[in-house]
Amino acid sequence: MTAFFQSLGMNYEWAWFIATICGILLIALPLMLAVAMIIYVDRKVWAAINLRRGPNVVGPFGLLQSFADGLKVFLQETIVPSAANKGIFLLAPIVTFTVALGAWAVIPFDAGVVLADINVGLLYILAISSLSVYGVVMAGWASNSKYPFFSAMRASAQMISYEVSIGFILICVVLWAGTFNLTEIVNAQKGHGLGFVNGYFFNILLFPMWVMFFISSLAETQRVPFDLTEAESELVAGYQTEYSSMSFALFWLGEYANILLMCSLNTILFFGGWLPPIDWAPLYYVPGIIWFLLKTFFFFFMFSWVMATVPRYRYDQLMRLGWKIFLPISLLFVVLVSGWLMFTRYA
Amino acid sequence: MIHTIAFYLFAVLLIASAMLVIMSRNPVHSVLWLILAFFNAAGLMVLVGAEFIAMLLVIVYVGAVAVLFLFVVMMLDIDFAELRAGFMKNAPLGVLIAVVLFVELFVGLVIHGAGELQLGAADGTAATIEGRSNIESIGALLYGEYLFLFEAAGLILLVAMIGAIVLTHRERTDTRGQKVARQVARRPEEATVNVKPEIGKGVSL
């Protein structure tokens, strides 16, 4: 895009600057629209599994429900509790939202369609996703109220626990792909299974890693079996209890943007990103971004499916799963994967 | 131009937030300022082209260490009056540390004035490798040149970790934990009994 703006007669710095701003808008605005629609999809899937109708009043099939909710929230008054730590209380939702958007900078939507094609892409994602806990912790502490505080403590313990095993899982993928760059990770998956299946899920050593990554991404985004931070039967609404109006909406948007990010990471790391699932001729005529969005949507459907069917974990069960099962198994698989690669590729 | 602006932005923010870490009265605010300081340090690292170190700084310090700090500090119930009472007692030690740090800074500045230090260029071992990314260069050095030092560092960390676990772990017999394997292995036959008690007798389980 920089070249296009340069052809309009700008010098390189300005062209790069304008192109980057356009790129950010081209990612952030559709993402916000996608978040609004995906909330609707989430509610519809959840309702269908529960044999309910779900939102069906606003617009055709209730399609505009999220926008109506957004408008309602926008028109409400922002209430700051008098005992709250005001600055941090208002900063927390902004942090959550910003961090949720920031990670999208390195996500490749198609071959070459990426805002920042950096060498440490996966590390950048790991760094940004480790920040998302701060929004919750700051909100919980600044609310100066018991339930949000409990929620904040749970969130920080939970996210640290699952990040450890996510790190090991990512190391397996990085070892196999030989790079931290997300675009090259996708390219490395081309024809990985039997020469014609694109994606690491077809690999016997990496398939268990994908299962664990999917479960860990549920825990990392605090989706249903692990949504102890906002367990309504114990903590009212967790860290969001004291929030209202736009500050609440920012939490909401950030949460769903994070969920979409985790879905797209599942796609990129294990299911071949924008590549068609099978390396055959007619499938290549479908544009890569369509494949990417379809796969991401499939994972989002799985997220909703889990939400509608699985009961919530208890806190000690959550910790047990993270530390006593995922951590040793992922560590074992790092050894297995690196050993296998030493034998076959680097011997 | 843009590099200079970015450098001064990061540097000024880094120093300002580092000052605020020690000056803010609320310890939670201190930790949050510390996180901002880490961030700006990571920004400076990116500016000099060490993006791998920058990412590690954010992942390790911001993502793990500072979360634990925040976790602990949030739960502290700090009595500020008591803290101020202890101020005079610790003042001599504090002044001593401040003097040492100041002298070190001064010595560093004087030496810097004598001429630039040639970092790692003497025998070429630490020079950047042409055509290689950050990660590859660091990997080549850590796992080639400095393998044994690296392994030794890993061993020390392992010992520290086991030591911490041994020191804090205590076997508790008064709690009933969940034993998942036993729950899964349990079959209906051993869990349920079918009894036909006589009327008025009741059952004993």
Boltz contact constraints between the chains, C-beta under 6 A:
constraints:
  - contact:
      token1: [A, 119]
      token2: [B, 133]
      max_distance: 6.0
  - contact:
      token1: [A, 120]
      token2: [B, 51]
      max_distance: 6.0
  - contact:
      token1: [A, 120]
      token2: [B, 52]
      max_distance: 6.0
  - contact:
      token1: [A, 120]
      token2: [B, 55]
      max_distance: 6.0
  - contact:
      token1: [A, 123]
      token2: [B, 55]
      max_distance: 6.0
  - contact:
      token1: [A, 124]
      token2: [B, 55]
      max_distance: 6.0
  - contact:
      token1: [A, 126]
      token2: [B, 59]
      max_distance: 6.0
  - contact:
      token1: [A, 127]
      token2: [B, 55]
      max_distance: 6.0
  - contact:
      token1: [A, 127]
      token2: [B, 58]
      max_distance: 6.0
  - contact:
      token1: [A, 127]
      token2: [B, 59]
      max_distance: 6.0
  - contact:
      token1: [A, 130]
      token2: [B, 59]
      max_distance: 6.0
  - contact:
      token1: [A, 130]
      token2: [B, 63]
      max_distance: 6.0
  - contact:
      token1: [A, 137]
      token2: [B, 70]
      max_distance: 6.0
  - contact:
      token1: [A, 141]
      token2: [B, 74]
      max_distance: 6.0
  - contact:
      token1: [A, 156]
      token2: [B, 67]
      max_distance: 6.0
  - contact:
      token1: [A, 156]
      token2: [B, 71]
      max_distance: 6.0
  - contact:
      token1: [A, 160]
      token2: [B, 67]
      max_distance: 6.0
